[in-house]
Amino acid sequence: MVRWVQDTAKDNGYLIVTKRSNKRGENYKIWFQCTFGGEHKSVATQRKTGSKKIGCPFEMIGFSESSGSVWRIEVTKAKHNHTPIENFEGHAYARRLSSEDKKLVKELAEQDIRNQSIWRTLTKNNPARKLIPKDIHNAVQKINAEKNVGNSPMQKLENILIEKNYTYYMRTNEISNEVEDVFFVHEKSFTMWCAFPHVLMIDATYKTNMYNLPFVQVVGMTSTNKSFTAACAVISAEKSENYLWVLQRIKSMLAGCMEPRVILTDRDFALMNACEQVFPKAHKYLCRFHIQQNINKNSKRKFSDKEWKEFVRTFWTLCESTTEEIYMYNLENFEAQLKEADREQVFDYMKKSWLDPYREKFVSCWINRTINFHQTTTNRVESMHATLKSHFPSHRNTLDKLVLYVDHVVAKQYTEIRNTFETSLRKVMTHHKNQPMLAYILRKVSIYAIELLSMELKRKEDGLRAYGASCGCQLFTSCGLPCACRLEKLENKGNYYF
């Protein structure tokens, strides 16, 4: 009866609500009124409030007979003091979720479906519903609140870290005893990290949690050229002491022989100083991408589009210099090009800000003297940031939710990396079959490593033999693989074993 009354009223442009009810024996009596009936009395002292109640006099009573099987309705006041409703979307009562709707919202929310997608699902199932996205957001918030009754945010975080078998550390403020930094490592991340500890890329990002705390990701790479999340941390600030604590946790998890040989960062002085203190033997390099971004902000407005493209091309040629002699030659050309265009200030900025103090941290002839596996940017970390954020329904996540999303990403990475290992053991690329020197290593090393050797063999033919060019040996020094000159010597000896 109640539903019939409300549906009939709605068809006529009105919203009827239950005012009160009474039961005597087997008889029921229900009073109905318009949703605009009565007067609102605010008790708020600071917050501004409002009300849609305008004292609408409409009223009706429903009587039950024969134990509720028969109902009789009596309209006691038939007039409304307002026009019919045109847009029910503006009335919360008309948008209330049914018990079935709430159950569906809970099921979808537990599967990390975005609120917007849940709203589309419910409105598609029942186009007559007048739901707005805010209704779904409120319902999900209520579900989460009921689920976490009795637990503080840090208790929820620690519970999920223990449940998912993370290795984790927390740093608290000595005075207030509040947690300031949290460091955690997934067990599968640690497995991959132990196998490939040589190069680490570190960067922080924002918009991952409701507290707007910096989220630090430490990323490594495998022999099959796949990225993986090695470790994560949520820190209170991007200061030296915070980064120092995170890097000390990293060091404590690895044996001395497994410490990174190369660490890539942007020019964050707090992070750079912490890396120098914790890993003094590791080579610290700067991300070329972030260097270019800084140059863009400082100098791009001084060039036309065509001139800027030529400037960037010349700068990257300078970065790729394979020897110090080639670097000096490219530097002279770079300087001459800018002076000819009357842009000496740009060259002075480049020289003072980047080339003189940091050239050994990003120019190939210096950074390729150590095993870095051709990693010159922190783009892998940026990609990890983007991948993680693609799982977020919104950027206002609780910390325990953030850990769950990291868990999903790491599980996916682990599966994909294992797939590349098996592929390298089973698959042979067609163009590799035509190179006799590669025959002995097919299906024994990664396809990525074989592809690097294949490209070096082609360079040997096109460069060393055809033009008598110098090798540079950068594949050997940066990846530990035979370079063109070494492959030439092996071929001359008739020895195809590396």
N, C-alpha and C positions, 0 to 999 in steps of 0.2 A: 504494500500500500504506500509506504513512504517513497519508494522508488517511482511508483506510478504518479504520485503527486508532483514529485520534483521534475520528472521527465515531461509531464503535461505542461507544467508551468514554464519550463525551459523552452518548449515548442512555441509558447506564446510570448517569449521575451522576458520572462521573470525568473528570479531565483528564490525558491522557497526553502526555508531551513526549519529544523525542529526547535521549538522554543522550550518545551518541557514535555514530560510524559508521566503517566500515572497508571498503576495496575492495582485492581481490586479483584481478588479471586481470579476468575478466568477472563475478566474483561479488561481491555486496555483503553486508554484515552490519551491521545497525542494532540498537543497544540502546535500549530504551524504559524509562522510569520514570514514576512518578506525579509530578505537579507539586508534591506535598508531600514528595517524597523528598529525602534529603540533609539536611545541617545548614548553617545560615547562619552565617558567621563575619564579624562586622562589623569594619570597619577605621575607622569613623567616630570622631573624637575629640571633636567638639563637638555635632554634630547628633544628635538622638535618632532611632534607627532601629528597625525591627522586621522580622519575617519570618514567612511562612506555612509555611515548611519545618518538618516535624515528624518527619523520618526515616522516611517511609512506605517499607516494604520492597518494595512491588510492583515487579516487573521482568519484562520479556519481551524476546525477541530475534527479529528478522526476518532470514531468509536468502533470498537471491535465487538462482534457478537458471535456466539457459538464458538468460543475458545479461539478466536482469531481467524477463523476461516471465512468470516463475512465482515466487511467493514462498511460503515456509513460515514459520510462526510457532510459536515455542516459549515457553511461559510458564514462567519459571524460579522465580518467587516470586509466587504467586497472591493473597496476602492483602494487604488494606489495613488500616491502623491507624486509620481514621477513617470516619465515615459518608459516604454519597454527598452530593454538592453539591446544594443546593436552589436557589441563586440564582447563576447564572453571571455576572450583571452585576458581582459583586464580585471577579471574577478577570480581571486584565489579559490573561492569555494567551488566554482565551476570546473576548476582544473585539478581537483583533488585526485590523487592516485587511488585506485582500487587495491584490494589485497592482492589480486592477481598481478596488477601492474608493479606493486612493490616487490613481489617475489621475483618477477622478471628483471627488474632493475638491479636487485641484489645479485642475481646470477650473472648478469652481464658485467657488473662492476667488479666482481671477484675475478673475472677473466681479463681485467685491465682494459675493457672496452671504453673508449672515450665517451664522455657525457654527451657530446654532440651526436655521436653514433647511436647511443641509447635513445635519445630523444627522437631521432629519425625512425628508429625501429618501432617505438610505441605509436607514433603518429601514423606510420605506414600501416600498422596492424589495425588501427581504428582512426580513419581520417576525420571522423566527427569530433574526436577529442580536441580540446583547445589548449593543449599543453604548450608551455614555453620552455626553452632550455634551462632557465633558472629553476624550474620545478625539479628537473632531474638533478641539477647540482645540489639543491637542498636535500633531496631524498638520499643521495649518495653520502653527503656529509652526515646525515642522521644515522645511516647504516654504519659508517665508520666510527661514529661516536659511541654507538651501542656496543660495537665490537671491542672497543678499547677502554671500556669503563674500568676504572681502578688502576690503570697503568699510566705512568708519566711518559712523555716523549722519549726520554733516554731509556726507560725500562723497555718500551716497545722496540727501540733500536737494538738494545742488547739481546732481547729475546730472539729477534729475527737473525742476528749474527750467529747466535748459538745454534738456532734451529737449522740454519743453512751451512753450518760447519765452517764458518770463516775463522781465519786467524785475525785477531784484531787487538788494537791497543787504544787507550783513551788517555788524554792528558787533561788534567784538571787544574784550575786556578788554585794556588796554594792558600789564598786568603778566603775567597768565596766558596771554594770547593765545587764550582761549576765546571762542567766539561767544556773545554775550549777546542780541542782537536780530536778527531777520530780517524784512525788509520785501519784499513781492513784489506784482506787479501782472500780471494776465492781459492778453494783448494785446487781447482783445475787451472786457475791462473798461475798458482805456484808451481804446478807440474810443468807448464809451458815455460815459465820463467827460469826454472832450474836448467832446462834444456837449452834455452837461448838467452843467456844473461848479458851477452856481449855489448849490445847497443840499447840504451834506454832513451826515450823521448818523454819529456815532462812538460806539462802545461796545465794551467788552471782556467776554469770557465765559471760563468755565473748562470743564473736563471735555471737552477736545478732543484732548489729547495725553497720552502716557504720562509726560511730565515735569511735568505739571500747571502748565504755563506759561500766563500769560494770552494769549488769542488776541483780537486787535483787528480789528474789521471796520469799514471806512469805506463807507458806503452812500449812493447818490444816487438820484434819481428822474427819470423821463423825462416828456416832455410828454403821454404817454398814461397817466400815473399808474402806471407800473410801477417797481418797485424794481430796483436792480442793485448788485452788489458792485463798488465802485470800486477798493479796495485792501485788503490784509490785512497783518497783522504778528503775529509771535510775539515777545513781549518777556519779559525775565527778571523784571520786577517792574512794578507799576503806580505808578511814580514819575515825577516831573517830567522827569528827564533822559531816561527811556525814551520818554515821550510826545513830548518835544521832538525827539528824533532821528527818530521816526516822522513827525511833522508837517513837519519839515525835508525829509524825503524826498518827502513829498507836494508840497510847494511847489516842489522842484527839478524835478518832472516837468511842471509847468504853466507856461505863459507868464503874465506879470503880469496881463494882461487876462482870464485864465481862472481866476483865484483865486476861491474861494468867497465868495459874498456873505453867506451865513448858515451857521453851524455849530451844530448841535444836539447837546448832550451831557446826561448826568445831572450831579448836583452832585459830581463828582469833582474836587477842588481841584487835583490834580496835572495832570489833563487840561485843566482850565479855564485854569490858569496857562500851560501850553504853548501853547494856542490863542491866548492874548492876546499871547504873545511872537512867534509865527510869523506869525499873521494879524491884525495889529492893526486893519486896516481892516474886517475882516469883523464882522458882528453875531453875537454869541455868545448863544444862547438855551438855556434849560433845559427838559428834558423834563417835561411836565405829569404823565405817567404815573408817573415816578419820584418826583415831588413828592408825589403822592397816596399812593404806597406808604410814603413816610417819614411822612406825616401819619397813615396807618393805624396804623403801629407805635407812634406816640406817643400817639394820642388815641382810637382806636376803642373801647378797653375802657371808656371813660368814658360811652359812649352805649348805649342800647338799639338793637335792629336798626332799628326804625322811625325813631328819632331820627337814627341814623347816615345812613340814606338821605336824609333831609331835609337834614342837614348837607352831605353830598356834593353834592346837587343845588344848594344855595345856593353852595357853593364854586365849582362849575363855572360857574354864572351869573356869579359875580364874575370868573372867568378869561376869560369870553367878552365882557366889557364892551367895547363898540365905541368909546367915547370916554372921556376922563378924567372928564367930568362924570357919565357913567353909572357909571363905576367908583366914584367917591366915593359916589354914591347907593347902589350895591349894597354897598359896604363898610359904610355906616351900617346898612343892613338886616342885614348879616351880624353886625356887632357887637351890634346890638340883640337879634337872635335868640339869640345865645350868652349874653348877660347876663341875658336873661329866663329862660333855662334854668339860670341860676346856674353858668355855665361860662366865667367870665372868664379862667381860667388857659389854657383852650384858645385863646381869642382872642389872649391875650398871646403864646402860643407861635407862633401863626400869623403874627402881626404882626412879632415880633422875628426869627423864623427864616426867613420866606419873603416876606411882603408888603413890608416896608420895604426889605430889602436887595436883593430879586430881582424885584420886581413888573414891572420893565421888561424882564425876560428871559422872562416867560411869559404876561402878560396881553395880550389881543388888541389893545387900543387902542395899545399900544407896539410889540409885535412885528409887527403888520400894517402898520406904516409902511414896511416894507422888503419886497422880493420874497422870500417864503418858501414860496409855493405851498401855503399852508394846512398846513404841517408844524409841528406843535406838540409832537410826542413823538418818541422814538427807537424807537417800536414797529416801524418798518420794519427796524431793525437786529436787534431781538429776534426778529422773524420770520425774518430771514436766519440767525440763530444756530440757530433751531429747524429750518429747512430743511436746513442743513448737517449738523446732528447726526442728522437722520433718515437720512442716508446711511451713518452709522457702524455697523459691526458691533459695536463697543464703543468706549468713550471713551478707551481706552488705545492711541491711534494713534501710530505713528512720525511724524516730521515730514514725511517724503516721502509717506506715505499721506495725511496731512492735505492736502497740496498737491494730490494727485490728486482728493480729494473736492471741494475748491474748484474744480478744473478742471471736474468734472462739473456742479456747480451753475451756474457762469458760462456754460458752453455752453448749458445749458437756458434760463437767463435771456435770453441773446442771441437764441436762436430765438424765444422768446415775445415779446420786445420787437419784433423785426422783424415778427412776425405782427400786432401791434397797429398798427404803422405802416401796413402794407398794408390792414388792415381799415378804418382811418380814411380811406384814400384811395378805398376801394371801397364802403363800407357807409354807408347813411343810416338813422338811427333814425326810425321812423314818426312819433313825436310831434314831431320836429324839423321835419318838412315843413309842419306847420301853423303855423309861426311865420315870417312873411315876412322879418323882419329877419335870420334865419339863412340865407336862401336863397343868399346870395352866398359863404358860407364853407363850405357843406357839401362834403365830400370834399376840402377844402383844408387844414383844421386837424384836430387830434385830436378824436375823439368826446368825450373827457373835457372838453376846453376848451369844446366846443359845449354840453355838458350844464351846465357852470357858467354859461354865458351864458343858457341856457334857464331855469335856476332864477332867475337875476337878473331876467329879463324877467317872470317870474311874481311875483317880489317887487316889481317896479316897479308892477304892476297891483294887487296885494293890499295893498301898504304905502303907497307914495308917493301913488298916485292915490286909493285908497279912504280912507286915514286921514290923508294929508298928513304921513306920517312922514319923518324925515330919512334920507338915504341912508347916510352913514357912509363911503362910497367904499372899503370894505375890499377888495372884489374887484379894484379898480384898483390900490390900493397894495400888496396882497399877491401878486397874480397877474399884474398888468399887463394885465388885461382890462377892457373898458368896464363900469363899475358902473351901477346903476339910474338915477342922475341923468344920466349921460352917454348912456345908451341913450334916455332920455326926450328929451334935446336933439336927438339924431340923428333920432328919429322925428318930432319937431315940424318939423324942417327937411325931412323927406321924404328924408333921406340915409341909406341903409341900408349904406353902406360904412364899415367901422370904421377 
